[in-house]
Each structure stands twice: as C-alpha cells, then as structure tokens.
Amino acid sequence: MKTIKKQMVSRMACVAFALVSSITYAQNADSKTTTTQRDGFIIEFSVGGGLISLEDSEGIQTFDKSQGTFVFPDLKLGYMLNEKLAITAAMPGNVYEFQDNDRHFGGFIPSLQYWVKDRWWIQGGFGLAIDSPALYDIKDNVNDDWNFGCAVMASTGYEIYKKKNFALNVQSKLVLGRASLEGDAHRDAVIFNVGLGFSWL
C-alpha cells in the first residue's frame, strides 16, 4: 500500500512539474496569438487526480496517511469583471476514507481569478469548508454527519486549447481547510489536485 502511495506521489509531482514547465515556457515563448475577449459568465468543471491528507484533533486520522483520490467534478462559476479579472465561486473537494466509510472534504470558496498572460491564470480565495458523507455512502446514524469550518484555496492554470468561448486548461489546486466536529474537536485537511479544466467563458 505504501509503495502505491509513493508511486502516486511521484506521478503527481511529475504532472505538477510539467504544468510549471509549460507555464514558464508560455511566459517566455514568442507567441503571436491575440488576446482573448472574455466577457460575461464563466462555467467550468475539472477532472483529474490528487492527494488528501487529514488530521483529527482526537488523533483518529493523521497527516502521515495521505490518500490518493480522483477529482470529478470540481466546479467553478463566475463572472468577468473585465477582460483579465473574474469573481468566482469555486467548489473544490476530494473523497477520502474514514472508518470504512467514504466522505468528502470540500468547500464553497468565493475567489478572484486573474489572467497574468493571455492563457495563464491564477486564482485564490477564502470561504466555507464542508466535511460531509459522500453522497453515495450515506447511512442512517452512521456516516451522516455534516461539519463546517473555513478553507483557503490557491490555484493556477494554463489554457492549452481555445476556440471561441471554450477553453481547455491544465491546472493545479491547493486547498487548506478546517472543519469543526462534535465535542469541540476539529478536522484539518490539505488537498492538492492536478487536472484538466473545461471552461466556457
């Protein structure tokens, strides 16, 4: 099991390196593309993979037991304030295993997204953390508790394909969150995802 996790971490690191490399190349390349006209609403969903590490204040779950997970869907809604800046509501999150049940740690995070270059954007925000049962694994009186708290998110992406109002991007996302549990306990989470984003601007 540890070998599998190490392999997943290595693969995620390679993908993250490729993303950073492509962004660096995009900044330095002599591009002849014209600036995209962005206006109106943004709708985006992304798919990919990631890692989630959690720790309970009661010591049931610890950060040294990171879990690999798939991301689907990761949603984002927003509105362009101008051609480079958008106000968005991001809904990131990952499914994790807790005491033989599947749960979801995510959030609803108001944020700002800014295009540093024509194809490269950065995003950051602060909002609500949500720790809940996975919708397919809710049981009466077992794994049915919903916990809330606060979360902060930072993300970056590079649009590898654009056509009219559609863009396909490669992106990475980091989320730090804390949810309050019963009995003055809390659960901390660190989420790192890499994936493909499908955007309509």
GROMACS elastic network, one bead per residue, 0.5 to 0.9 nm:
[ bonds ]
;  ai    aj funct       b0    kb
    1     4     6  0.51772   500
    1     5     6  0.63808   500
    1     6     6  0.87220   500
    2     5     6  0.50848   500
    2     6     6  0.61506   500
    2     7     6  0.86135   500
    3     6     6  0.50769   500
    3     7     6  0.61863   500
    3     8     6  0.86489   500
    4     7     6  0.50810   500
    4     8     6  0.62275   500
    4     9     6  0.86681   500
    5     8     6  0.50276   500
    5     9     6  0.61601   500
    5    10     6  0.85868   500
    5    66     6  0.78045   500
    5    67     6  0.73427   500
    5    68     6  0.68784   500
    6     9     6  0.50692   500
    6    10     6  0.61661   500
    6    11     6  0.86438   500
    7    10     6  0.50624   500
    7    11     6  0.61916   500
    7    12     6  0.85967   500
    8    11     6  0.51087   500
    8    12     6  0.61018   500
    8    13     6  0.85383   500
    8    50     6  0.86481   500
    8    51     6  0.84888   500
    8    68     6  0.68614   500
    9    12     6  0.50971   500
    9    13     6  0.61192   500
    9    14     6  0.86650   500
    9    50     6  0.87443   500
    9    51     6  0.78133   500
    9    68     6  0.81786   500
   10    13     6  0.50879   500
   10    14     6  0.62756   500
   10    15     6  0.87588   500
   11    14     6  0.50665   500
   11    15     6  0.62767   500
   11    16     6  0.85868   500
   12    15     6  0.51380   500
   12    16     6  0.60955   500
   12    17     6  0.85413   500
   12    49     6  0.79666   500
   12    50     6  0.71822   500
   12    51     6  0.84304   500
   12   193     6  0.82738   500
   12   194     6  0.72533   500
   13    16     6  0.50348   500
   13    17     6  0.60709   500
   13    18     6  0.85765   500
   14    17     6  0.50562   500
   14    18     6  0.61810   500
   14    19     6  0.86463   500
   15    18     6  0.50244   500
   15    19     6  0.62131   500
   15    20     6  0.87141   500
   15   194     6  0.72522   500
   15   195     6  0.89566   500
   16    19     6  0.50337   500
   16    20     6  0.62526   500
   16    21     6  0.85400   500
   16   171     6  0.87269   500
   16   172     6  0.71529   500
   16   194     6  0.69181   500
   17    20     6  0.51445   500
   17    21     6  0.60365   500
   17    22     6  0.85618   500
   18    21     6  0.50133   500
   18    22     6  0.61037   500
   18    23     6  0.86336   500
   19    22     6  0.51894   500
   19    23     6  0.62867   500
   19    24     6  0.86743   500
   19   157     6  0.80057   500
   19   158     6  0.78596   500
   19   170     6  0.69151   500
   19   171     6  0.72536   500
   19   172     6  0.78622   500
   19   194     6  0.87832   500
   20    23     6  0.51595   500
   20    24     6  0.61886   500
   20    25     6  0.86027   500
   21    24     6  0.51078   500
   21    25     6  0.61157   500
   21    26     6  0.85041   500
   22    25     6  0.50443   500
   22    26     6  0.60244   500
   22    27     6  0.86888   500
   22   158     6  0.77790   500
   23    27     6  0.63340   500
   23    28     6  0.88271   500
   23   119     6  0.89190   500
   23   120     6  0.68663   500
   23   157     6  0.80711   500
   23   158     6  0.64004   500
   24    27     6  0.52451   500
   24    28     6  0.64788   500
   24    29     6  0.85790   500
   25    28     6  0.52082   500
   25    29     6  0.57073   500
   26    29     6  0.52972   500
   26    30     6  0.83210   500
   26    31     6  0.79521   500
   26   117     6  0.84504   500
   26   119     6  0.80208   500
   26   120     6  0.78658   500
   26   158     6  0.84577   500
   27    30     6  0.84088   500
   27    31     6  0.89174   500
   27   117     6  0.72847   500
   27   120     6  0.83459   500
   28    31     6  0.85968   500
   31    34     6  0.85673   500
   33    36     6  0.86418   500
   33   118     6  0.84267   500
   34   118     6  0.79461   500
   35   117     6  0.87945   500
   35   118     6  0.56183   500
   35   119     6  0.86121   500
   36    83     6  0.80054   500
   36   118     6  0.67110   500
   36   119     6  0.84767   500
   36   162     6  0.88524   500
   36   164     6  0.86872   500
   36   165     6  0.89359   500
   37    83     6  0.63769   500
   37   165     6  0.86314   500
   38    80     6  0.69612   500
   38    82     6  0.75145   500
   38    83     6  0.50840   500
   38    84     6  0.76083   500
   38   165     6  0.78562   500
   38   201     6  0.62711   500
   39    42     6  0.85085   500
   39    79     6  0.77591   500
   39    80     6  0.55259   500
   39    81     6  0.78849   500
   39    82     6  0.70528   500
   39    83     6  0.65827   500
   39   201     6  0.67002   500
   40    78     6  0.85104   500
   40    79     6  0.55918   500
   40    80     6  0.54228   500
   40    81     6  0.80944   500
   40    82     6  0.89786   500
   40   201     6  0.68409   500
   41    77     6  0.74895   500
   41    78     6  0.56315   500
   41    80     6  0.62603   500
   41    86     6  0.88830   500
   41   200     6  0.80445   500
   41   201     6  0.60191   500
   42    76     6  0.76651   500
   42    77     6  0.55099   500
   42    79     6  0.56258   500
   42    80     6  0.72866   500
   42    86     6  0.83662   500
   42    88     6  0.80113   500
   42   199     6  0.69322   500
   42   200     6  0.57065   500
   43    75     6  0.78334   500
   43    76     6  0.59802   500
   43    78     6  0.66561   500
   43    79     6  0.88464   500
   43   198     6  0.82840   500
   43   199     6  0.57271   500
   43   200     6  0.53107   500
   43   201     6  0.67777   500
   44    74     6  0.81075   500
   44    75     6  0.58319   500
   44    76     6  0.50575   500
   44    77     6  0.64893   500
   44    78     6  0.88174   500
   44   197     6  0.65483   500
   44   198     6  0.54085   500
   44   200     6  0.63675   500
   44   201     6  0.86242   500
   45    72     6  0.81106   500
   45    73     6  0.58914   500
   45    74     6  0.52714   500
   45    76     6  0.62694   500
   45    77     6  0.88991   500
   45   196     6  0.84847   500
   45   197     6  0.57419   500
   45   198     6  0.55456   500
   45   199     6  0.68402   500
   46    71     6  0.74915   500
   46    72     6  0.66591   500
   46    73     6  0.57158   500
   46    74     6  0.50314   500
   46    75     6  0.66852   500
   46    76     6  0.86629   500
   46   169     6  0.89362   500
   46   171     6  0.86612   500
   46   195     6  0.64012   500
   46   196     6  0.53375   500
   46   198     6  0.60078   500
   46   199     6  0.85507   500
   47    70     6  0.76495   500
   47    71     6  0.51937   500
   47    73     6  0.57883   500
   47    74     6  0.66417   500
   47   194     6  0.83446   500
   47   195     6  0.54015   500
   47   196     6  0.55309   500
   47   197     6  0.66738   500
   47   198     6  0.86579   500
   48    69     6  0.88014   500
   48    70     6  0.58886   500
   48    72     6  0.69743   500
   48    73     6  0.87004   500
   48    74     6  0.89747   500
   48   193     6  0.71183   500
   48   194     6  0.58185   500
   48   196     6  0.62171   500
   48   197     6  0.87716   500
   49    68     6  0.74742   500
   49    69     6  0.57556   500
   49    71     6  0.52241   500
   49    72     6  0.85906   500
   49   192     6  0.86412   500
   49   193     6  0.57370   500
   49   194     6  0.57738   500
   49   195     6  0.62964   500
   50    67     6  0.84344   500
   50    68     6  0.58494   500
   50    69     6  0.53716   500
   50    70     6  0.61741   500
   50    71     6  0.68954   500
   50    94     6  0.78506   500
   50   191     6  0.72333   500
   50   192     6  0.54683   500
   50   194     6  0.60862   500
   50   195     6  0.83470   500
   51    66     6  0.64796   500
   51    67     6  0.55975   500
   51    69     6  0.59512   500
   51    70     6  0.85153   500
   51    94     6  0.81262   500
   51   190     6  0.81795   500
   51   191     6  0.58428   500
   51   192     6  0.53963   500
   51   193     6  0.65009   500
   52    63     6  0.88363   500
   52    65     6  0.88926   500
   52    66     6  0.56158   500
   52    67     6  0.53866   500
   52    68     6  0.65926   500
   52    69     6  0.73809   500
   52    94     6  0.69714   500
   52    95     6  0.83259   500
   52    96     6  0.72829   500
   52   105     6  0.88003   500
   52   189     6  0.69036   500
   52   190     6  0.57314   500
   52   192     6  0.65820   500
   52   193     6  0.86113   500
   53    61     6  0.88604   500
   53    62     6  0.75010   500
   53    63     6  0.51017   500
   53    64     6  0.73951   500
   53    65     6  0.65470   500
   53    67     6  0.64350   500
   53    96     6  0.88331   500
   53   188     6  0.82521   500
   53   189     6  0.56410   500
   53   190     6  0.52525   500
   53   191     6  0.65958   500
   54    61     6  0.62612   500
   54    62     6  0.58399   500
   54    63     6  0.52004   500
   54    64     6  0.84807   500
   54    65     6  0.77575   500
   54    66     6  0.72902   500
   54    67     6  0.89029   500
   54    96     6  0.89449   500
   54   187     6  0.68362   500
   54   188     6  0.55091   500
   54   190     6  0.65100   500
   54   191     6  0.87450   500
   55    58     6  0.83856   500
   55    59     6  0.68016   500
   55    60     6  0.74061   500
   55    63     6  0.53624   500
   55    64     6  0.87419   500
   55    65     6  0.89832   500
   55   186     6  0.84701   500
   55   187     6  0.56494   500
   55   188     6  0.52615   500
   55   189     6  0.66507   500
   56    59     6  0.51498   500
   56    60     6  0.58230   500
   56    61     6  0.53649   500
   56    62     6  0.66769   500
   56    63     6  0.89578   500
   56   181     6  0.89992   500
   56   185     6  0.74169   500
   56   186     6  0.59415   500
   56   188     6  0.64436   500
   57    60     6  0.78248   500
   57    61     6  0.84760   500
   57   185     6  0.57359   500
   57   186     6  0.55608   500
   57   187     6  0.63396   500
   57   188     6  0.81273   500
   58    61     6  0.80305   500
   58   185     6  0.67510   500
   58   186     6  0.79908   500
   58   187     6  0.87209   500
   59    62     6  0.64044   500
   60    98     6  0.89936   500
   60    99     6  0.89906   500
   61    64     6  0.87285   500
   61    65     6  0.76248   500
   61    98     6  0.79118   500
   61   187     6  0.86410   500
   62    65     6  0.59667   500
   62    66     6  0.83051   500
   63    66     6  0.62767   500
   63   188     6  0.88821   500
   63   189     6  0.83245   500
   63   190     6  0.85782   500
   67    96     6  0.68216   500
   67    97     6  0.80402   500
   68    96     6  0.83230   500
   69    94     6  0.66889   500
   69    95     6  0.66284   500
   69    96     6  0.72732   500
   69   193     6  0.89393   500
   70    94     6  0.72560   500
   70    95     6  0.77859   500
   70   193     6  0.87096   500
   71    74     6  0.64943   500
   71    92     6  0.87122   500
   71    93     6  0.75100   500
   71    94     6  0.62580   500
   71    95     6  0.81321   500
   71   193     6  0.75490   500
   71   194     6  0.86445   500
   71   195     6  0.78507   500
   72    75     6  0.86777   500
   72    93     6  0.88642   500
   72    94     6  0.84521   500
   73    92     6  0.84037   500
   73    93     6  0.87677   500
   74    90     6  0.79795   500
   74    91     6  0.61319   500
   74    92     6  0.52008   500
   74    93     6  0.68794   500
   74    94     6  0.88495   500
   74   197     6  0.85883   500
   75    89     6  0.84399   500
   75    90     6  0.60674   500
   75    91     6  0.51578   500
   75    92     6  0.66251   500
   76    88     6  0.67208   500
   76    89     6  0.56902   500
   76    91     6  0.60483   500
   76    92     6  0.82170   500
   76   199     6  0.88984   500
   77    87     6  0.85937   500
   77    88     6  0.55115   500
   77    89     6  0.52984   500
   77    90     6  0.65686   500
   77    91     6  0.86518   500
   78    86     6  0.64936   500
   78    87     6  0.54635   500
   78    89     6  0.60392   500
   78    90     6  0.84163   500
   78   112     6  0.89634   500
   79    82     6  0.89767   500
   79    85     6  0.87402   500
   79    86     6  0.54282   500
   79    87     6  0.55475   500
   79    88     6  0.64552   500
   79   201     6  0.86625   500
   80    83     6  0.67319   500
   80    84     6  0.76464   500
   80    85     6  0.59946   500
   80    87     6  0.65120   500
   80    88     6  0.86083   500
   80   201     6  0.84129   500
   81    84     6  0.78071   500
   81    85     6  0.56075   500
   81    86     6  0.52115   500
   81    87     6  0.69015   500
   82    85     6  0.54105   500
   82    86     6  0.69731   500
   83    86     6  0.81312   500
   83   115     6  0.83643   500
   84   113     6  0.80973   500
   84   114     6  0.55523   500
   84   115     6  0.50150   500
   84   116     6  0.76198   500
   84   117     6  0.87014   500
   84   118     6  0.84221   500
   84   121     6  0.87401   500
   85   112     6  0.71297   500
   85   113     6  0.57891   500
   85   115     6  0.66381   500
   86   111     6  0.85268   500
   86   112     6  0.57979   500
   86   113     6  0.51479   500
   86   114     6  0.65206   500
   86   115     6  0.88803   500
   87   110     6  0.75323   500
   87   111     6  0.60210   500
   87   113     6  0.63688   500
   87   114     6  0.89647   500
   88   109     6  0.81981   500
   88   110     6  0.58167   500
   88   111     6  0.51551   500
   88   112     6  0.58286   500
   88   113     6  0.69192   500
   88   123     6  0.89400   500
   88   125     6  0.88982   500
   89   108     6  0.66803   500
   89   109     6  0.55152   500
   89   111     6  0.59772   500
   89   112     6  0.84607   500
   89   125     6  0.87866   500
   90   107     6  0.77637   500
   90   108     6  0.59165   500
   90   109     6  0.51113   500
   90   110     6  0.63443   500
   90   111     6  0.70127   500
   90   125     6  0.85517   500
   90   153     6  0.89210   500
   91   106     6  0.68325   500
   91   107     6  0.54625   500
   91   109     6  0.63648   500
   91   110     6  0.89593   500
   92   105     6  0.85098   500
   92   106     6  0.53132   500
   92   107     6  0.58774   500
   92   108     6  0.73448   500
   92   109     6  0.81354   500
   92   153     6  0.87531   500
   92   173     6  0.86045   500
   92   175     6  0.79365   500
   93   104     6  0.66368   500
   93   105     6  0.53729   500
   93   107     6  0.64605   500
   93   130     6  0.87080   500
   93   175     6  0.83837   500
   93   191     6  0.77012   500
   94   103     6  0.83786   500
   94   104     6  0.55794   500
   94   105     6  0.56086   500
   94   106     6  0.63034   500
   94   191     6  0.74383   500
   94   193     6  0.87710   500
   95   102     6  0.64973   500
   95   103     6  0.54432   500
   95   105     6  0.64107   500
   95   106     6  0.85197   500
   95   133     6  0.87926   500
   95   134     6  0.68702   500
   96   101     6  0.83201   500
   96   102     6  0.56762   500
   96   103     6  0.53231   500
   96   104     6  0.60543   500
   96   105     6  0.74602   500
   96   134     6  0.86862   500
   97   100     6  0.63067   500
   97   101     6  0.55755   500
   97   103     6  0.61072   500
   97   104     6  0.86211   500
   98   101     6  0.52330   500
   98   102     6  0.62216   500
   98   103     6  0.67671   500
   98   143     6  0.89820   500
   99   102     6  0.83455   500
  101   133     6  0.80609   500
  101   134     6  0.84534   500
  101   137     6  0.69150   500
  101   138     6  0.86673   500
  101   142     6  0.88245   500
  101   143     6  0.67625   500
  102   133     6  0.64632   500
  102   134     6  0.55995   500
  102   135     6  0.88788   500
  102   136     6  0.83660   500
  102   137     6  0.61439   500
  102   138     6  0.85913   500
  102   143     6  0.82018   500
  103   131     6  0.73052   500
  103   132     6  0.57691   500
  103   135     6  0.82765   500
  103   137     6  0.77023   500
  103   138     6  0.88761   500
  103   143     6  0.78104   500
  104   130     6  0.79079   500
  104   131     6  0.58151   500
  104   132     6  0.52932   500
  104   133     6  0.57605   500
  104   134     6  0.52797   500
  104   135     6  0.85000   500
  105   129     6  0.74521   500
  105   130     6  0.58517   500
  105   132     6  0.64866   500
  105   133     6  0.86071   500
  105   134     6  0.89832   500
  105   177     6  0.85259   500
  105   179     6  0.88795   500
  105   189     6  0.75767   500
  105   191     6  0.87971   500
  106   128     6  0.85637   500
  106   129     6  0.59018   500
  106   130     6  0.52058   500
  106   131     6  0.63935   500
  106   132     6  0.83063   500
  106   151     6  0.85824   500
  106   175     6  0.85114   500
  106   177     6  0.82270   500
  106   191     6  0.89307   500
  107   127     6  0.72433   500
  107   128     6  0.53485   500
  107   131     6  0.80044   500
  107   148     6  0.87708   500
  107   149     6  0.89627   500
  107   150     6  0.81584   500
  107   151     6  0.69676   500
  107   177     6  0.83376   500
  108   126     6  0.87333   500
  108   127     6  0.60480   500
  108   128     6  0.51741   500
  108   129     6  0.66344   500
  108   130     6  0.76223   500
  108   151     6  0.85062   500
  109   124     6  0.88851   500
  109   125     6  0.60910   500
  109   126     6  0.55444   500
  109   128     6  0.59609   500
  109   129     6  0.79871   500
  109   151     6  0.74241   500
  109   152     6  0.75051   500
  109   153     6  0.75085   500
  110   124     6  0.85152   500
  110   125     6  0.57026   500
  110   126     6  0.62367   500
  110   127     6  0.59615   500
  110   128     6  0.86579   500
  111   123     6  0.67763   500
  111   124     6  0.53674   500
  111   126     6  0.66664   500
  111   127     6  0.82852   500
  111   153     6  0.82791   500
  112   122     6  0.83715   500
  112   123     6  0.55892   500
  112   124     6  0.57715   500
  112   125     6  0.63988   500
  113   121     6  0.67021   500
  113   122     6  0.57113   500
  113   124     6  0.67928   500
  113   125     6  0.89198   500
  113   155     6  0.88477   500
  113   156     6  0.89306   500
  114   117     6  0.89044   500
  114   120     6  0.85424   500
  114   121     6  0.53724   500
  114   122     6  0.54459   500
  114   123     6  0.63148   500
  115   118     6  0.63661   500
  115   119     6  0.69779   500
  115   120     6  0.56507   500
  115   122     6  0.64659   500
  115   123     6  0.88200   500
  116   119     6  0.79353   500
  116   120     6  0.57938   500
  116   121     6  0.55228   500
  116   122     6  0.71391   500
  117   121     6  0.69023   500
  118   121     6  0.81094   500
  118   159     6  0.86329   500
  119   157     6  0.82278   500
  119   158     6  0.55312   500
  119   160     6  0.75942   500
  119   161     6  0.89942   500
  119   162     6  0.89278   500
  119   169     6  0.86196   500
  120   156     6  0.75683   500
  120   157     6  0.58887   500
  120   159     6  0.64642   500
  120   169     6  0.89966   500
  121   155     6  0.84944   500
  121   156     6  0.57313   500
  121   157     6  0.54929   500
  121   158     6  0.64727   500
  121   159     6  0.84022   500
  122   154     6  0.77068   500
  122   155     6  0.58121   500
  122   157     6  0.65467   500
  123   153     6  0.80026   500
  123   154     6  0.57579   500
  123   156     6  0.60236   500
  123   157     6  0.85924   500
  124   152     6  0.76770   500
  124   153     6  0.54732   500
  124   155     6  0.62145   500
  124   156     6  0.87208   500
  125   151     6  0.85495   500
  125   152     6  0.58622   500
  125   153     6  0.53920   500
  125   154     6  0.67832   500
  126   150     6  0.74833   500
  126   151     6  0.58236   500
  126   153     6  0.63391   500
  127   149     6  0.85521   500
  127   150     6  0.56806   500
  127   151     6  0.54207   500
  127   152     6  0.64300   500
  127   153     6  0.84881   500
  128   148     6  0.69483   500
  128   149     6  0.58508   500
  128   151     6  0.57126   500
  128   152     6  0.84663   500
  128   177     6  0.84810   500
  128   179     6  0.89536   500
  129   147     6  0.81946   500
  129   148     6  0.54996   500
  129   152     6  0.84929   500
  129   176     6  0.88832   500
  129   177     6  0.58845   500
  129   178     6  0.65378   500
  129   179     6  0.61537   500
  130   146     6  0.72913   500
  130   147     6  0.59331   500
  130   149     6  0.66381   500
  130   150     6  0.80844   500
  130   151     6  0.86927   500
  130   177     6  0.86259   500
  130   178     6  0.86142   500
  130   179     6  0.67056   500
  131   145     6  0.83454   500
  131   146     6  0.59028   500
  131   148     6  0.62284   500
  131   149     6  0.84184   500
  131   178     6  0.88111   500
  131   179     6  0.64383   500
  131   180     6  0.88484   500
  131   187     6  0.85378   500
  132   135     6  0.83928   500
  132   143     6  0.82645   500
  132   144     6  0.74582   500
  132   145     6  0.63603   500
  132   147     6  0.63130   500
  132   148     6  0.85782   500
  133   136     6  0.81346   500
  133   137     6  0.64946   500
  133   138     6  0.58992   500
  133   139     6  0.88259   500
  133   143     6  0.59126   500
  133   144     6  0.59455   500
  133   145     6  0.68786   500
  133   146     6  0.70677   500
  134   137     6  0.52804   500
  134   138     6  0.65909   500
  134   143     6  0.87880   500
  135   138     6  0.60318   500
  137   143     6  0.76782   500
  137   144     6  0.87740   500
  138   141     6  0.89699   500
  138   142     6  0.74261   500
  138   143     6  0.59561   500
  138   144     6  0.56763   500
  139   142     6  0.51016   500
  139   143     6  0.58658   500
  139   144     6  0.60387   500
  140   143     6  0.74787   500
  140   144     6  0.64016   500
  141   144     6  0.60435   500
  141   145     6  0.82572   500
  142   145     6  0.79061   500
  143   146     6  0.88309   500
  145   181     6  0.89498   500
  146   181     6  0.86382   500
  147   179     6  0.57487   500
  147   180     6  0.58868   500
  147   181     6  0.60011   500
  147   182     6  0.84944   500
  147   186     6  0.89923   500
  148   178     6  0.78714   500
  148   180     6  0.58279   500
  148   181     6  0.80061   500
  149   177     6  0.73773   500
  149   178     6  0.54862   500
  149   180     6  0.57294   500
  149   186     6  0.88095   500
  150   176     6  0.86323   500
  150   177     6  0.57590   500
  150   178     6  0.56586   500
  150   179     6  0.66494   500
  151   175     6  0.68746   500
  151   176     6  0.55224   500
  151   178     6  0.63528   500
  151   179     6  0.84973   500
  152   174     6  0.84341   500
  152   175     6  0.58130   500
  152   176     6  0.54127   500
  152   177     6  0.63906   500
  153   173     6  0.72594   500
  153   174     6  0.57467   500
  153   176     6  0.64995   500
  153   177     6  0.85922   500
  154   172     6  0.86603   500
  154   173     6  0.59295   500
  154   174     6  0.53714   500
  154   175     6  0.66233   500
  155   171     6  0.72326   500
  155   172     6  0.57424   500
  155   174     6  0.62375   500
  155   175     6  0.85683   500
  156   170     6  0.85636   500
  156   171     6  0.56349   500
  156   172     6  0.57135   500
  156   173     6  0.66756   500
  157   169     6  0.61122   500
  157   170     6  0.54356   500
  157   172     6  0.64404   500
  157   173     6  0.87187   500
  157   197     6  0.84321   500
  158   168     6  0.83984   500
  158   169     6  0.51895   500
  158   170     6  0.54048   500
  158   171     6  0.64419   500
  159   162     6  0.69475   500
  159   167     6  0.62045   500
  159   168     6  0.55420   500
  159   170     6  0.64676   500
  159   171     6  0.86306   500
  159   197     6  0.86914   500
  160   167     6  0.76346   500
  160   168     6  0.59152   500
  160   169     6  0.53854   500
  160   170     6  0.69373   500
  161   166     6  0.82648   500
  161   167     6  0.56342   500
  161   168     6  0.50957   500
  161   169     6  0.69235   500
  162   165     6  0.75020   500
  162   166     6  0.57393   500
  162   168     6  0.64421   500
  162   169     6  0.87915   500
  163   166     6  0.53256   500
  163   167     6  0.64962   500
  164   167     6  0.81721   500
  164   201     6  0.87583   500
  165   199     6  0.81573   500
  165   200     6  0.55846   500
  165   201     6  0.50612   500
  166   198     6  0.75169   500
  166   199     6  0.57064   500
  166   201     6  0.63329   500
  167   197     6  0.80596   500
  167   198     6  0.61819   500
  167   199     6  0.51305   500
  167   200     6  0.64898   500
  167   201     6  0.77990   500
  168   196     6  0.69840   500
  168   197     6  0.57181   500
  168   199     6  0.63097   500
  169   195     6  0.83829   500
  169   196     6  0.56562   500
  169   198     6  0.66779   500
  169   199     6  0.78433   500
  170   194     6  0.76325   500
  170   195     6  0.59379   500
  170   197     6  0.62559   500
  171   193     6  0.81971   500
  171   194     6  0.57764   500
  171   195     6  0.55367   500
  171   196     6  0.61624   500
  171   197     6  0.67830   500
  172   192     6  0.73324   500
  172   193     6  0.54954   500
  172   195     6  0.64719   500
  172   196     6  0.87840   500
  173   191     6  0.78047   500
  173   192     6  0.56613   500
  173   193     6  0.51570   500
  173   194     6  0.65329   500
  173   195     6  0.87483   500
  174   190     6  0.74055   500
  174   191     6  0.56379   500
  174   193     6  0.66667   500
  175   189     6  0.78415   500
  175   190     6  0.58382   500
  175   191     6  0.50022   500
  175   192     6  0.65915   500
  175   193     6  0.87621   500
  176   188     6  0.76343   500
  176   189     6  0.58015   500
  176   191     6  0.65117   500
  177   187     6  0.82414   500
  177   188     6  0.57424   500
  177   189     6  0.51882   500
  177   190     6  0.66625   500
  177   191     6  0.85223   500
  178   186     6  0.66922   500
  178   187     6  0.55419   500
  178   189     6  0.62829   500
  179   185     6  0.87949   500
  179   186     6  0.55635   500
  179   187     6  0.52390   500
  179   188     6  0.65717   500
  179   189     6  0.84549   500
  180   183     6  0.88890   500
  180   184     6  0.70206   500
  180   185     6  0.61096   500
  180   187     6  0.64471   500
  180   188     6  0.89402   500
  181   184     6  0.63047   500
  181   187     6  0.69541   500
  182   185     6  0.59441   500
  182   186     6  0.79254   500
  183   186     6  0.87637   500
